[in-house]
Amino acid sequence: MGEAQDGSSSLGGVKATGGGDDDMNETQISNFRLRKYGEDASGPFLVYMHAKKKHSFNSVKISNALFKKYATIVKAEPVNRDKLRIEFDNKNDANALPLDEDFCLEHYVYVPSVLSEVNGKIFMNEEEDISLISSTGHGKLWGSTDGKMKILEVTRLKKKVKEGNQDKIVATPFVRITFEGTVLPDYILVSDKFRIPVKPYAPKIMKCSTCLNVGHTEKHCCYDKRCTKCGEIHRNTSEIEECRKTSFRCPNCKNSIDMLNISVP
């Protein structure tokens, strides 16, 4: 189902993070953080490489270049015609590849977020200063006497509201916290005494307007365009414009929906 499987959110060429919980992320495009495997991460260590230009990926040539430079690569295999999955048995080499200019200048290269970090959210009033969370806080599990879960990023979530005829972006009382590792802590301990409960963070699901799959956007789509009326792939643009089908076949669940009967889920 496209790029949903790798949980990608940050690229070596860099790719945007998604929003969540009907809020908008206030992080600006200049503030991307390159993801990497943390100190306690265990293998295998996966890295993905994605063509910046559609259908231009030379997977055999790139794989050979990777094998010559990184002896710790276990295997590399194509995900699709524009994307490569690389498996390392060495964490440092896996973290180094997204920064390697031999590869990241012409391709998006990234560590998948689902294997390197986890997001939670906390409640903080809109006027509260969130900088103290990252400077003096860390994640903890209930009953744990040791082990501090490192905070990688703190982001105040915002949302769009209507004000007259204009859209306005306002702060919400929710803050997204990104922790190193894949285990969500139960609470954040600030200054070693103040506890803030951590809830799971549910990001908005990305949907592609080209192939109609979920998990990526049209900017990074490498699949054929699907008709929004029937869900099928037509041979040319005129067929899409002339499509008169009333049944839509979802490319994600593979079920057919009668578009004339809106009561059908």
C-alpha angles and dihedrals in degrees: 000000000000119000099340092100097069098045091224118185106147129046138197085238082036131249129201125261118235129244125238150199090028089298130117122238112240094205109119126223092254093060101067117150118209111231122229141168113272130231094269097043117127127207160295090075112205126199125182128212120198130186115246090207116054117252093000098107117126098196098176095050093044093047092053090050090050093050091052093051101037116046091181094068109117096190144331126212136172119254090190136330093292103035138067131196114209123192121203130185090204121072096203093055091047090053091046097055097071087056096045107113091202086072112013097060094066099027141041105250120184149154109240112251094222090065099042110035146011133216129221134166135225135192117249126158115255093250096050120110109245095189091085089064094063096037100047106014140085137173124263139183121228111264094015115130096186140024121078117215107221118234111224102178140007119198130178107223119228134192138203118247134178117248107180106306094337134085116233130192113223134177120255127210090249127096124193115221121196115204129194112250131024102277117092111224121230094230145356117245112211119196087351093283113055116080125203117186116235122219127194114270117225113199123207113266113249116228126194117225091201105054095012091230123134126237100056142038132244091261090068099032119126097176133096120273115263127210113253090212100055106007092235130120113253126201096238145000094266091059089054092050092047096045111129100173116136097197118080118204109207111225090208105049094019091225123135118233125200101230091198091060107062092181090074109097 
